[in-house]
Each structure stands twice: as structure tokens, then as C-alpha cells.
Amino acid sequence: MKDINFHEKIDFRVRGLMSRKEMARYLNISERKLSTMMTNREIPFIKLGRSVRFNLVEVLDALERFTIEAY
């Protein structure tokens, strides 16, 4: 079975920290859904004062837990 590597799809120019809006847009989800995922500790984030930032590589690693393999 082929191992899925989410890092293959990453444009490594965007490996820096991303804002809430940028991350929601990248994942194609609403900012509200992203906030829910943060509250449920489903994805890692960095709190800088009142700002929140995301490391794209760490978020994609965390989301691999939700991948369901086909039979």
C-alpha cells in the first residue's frame, strides 16, 4: 500500500507561519471550522498575544490522523 505524503503537495515557499485566514483558505474550510478545530485541539497553533499563527507542515502532519485508508 502506498504511503501518503502530504508534504509532496506543499509549495515550500509558504513554509512560514500562516494567519487564521490564510490557513482556512489553504485547507478550503471556513474560519469558524478552523476555530472549532483549534478549540478541539485537532490542529496545532501558535498564540502570539492575541494573534494566532499556524505552521503549515505541523498542521498537515496533524491532519494525517484523519486519513482513512481504503480496504
DAZIMO-V816114 format. One record per run of one state. SS is the DSSP state (~ for helix, > for strand, _ for the rest). FROM is the first residue (numbers start at 0). TO is the last residue. If there is no record, write none. Layout:
SS:FROM:TO, SS:FROM:TO
This chain:
_:0:4, ~:5:8, _:9:10, ~:11:13, _:14:15, >:16:17, _:18:18, ~:19:26, _:27:29, ~:30:38, _:39:44, >:45:47, _:48:49, >:50:54, ~:55:65, _:66:70
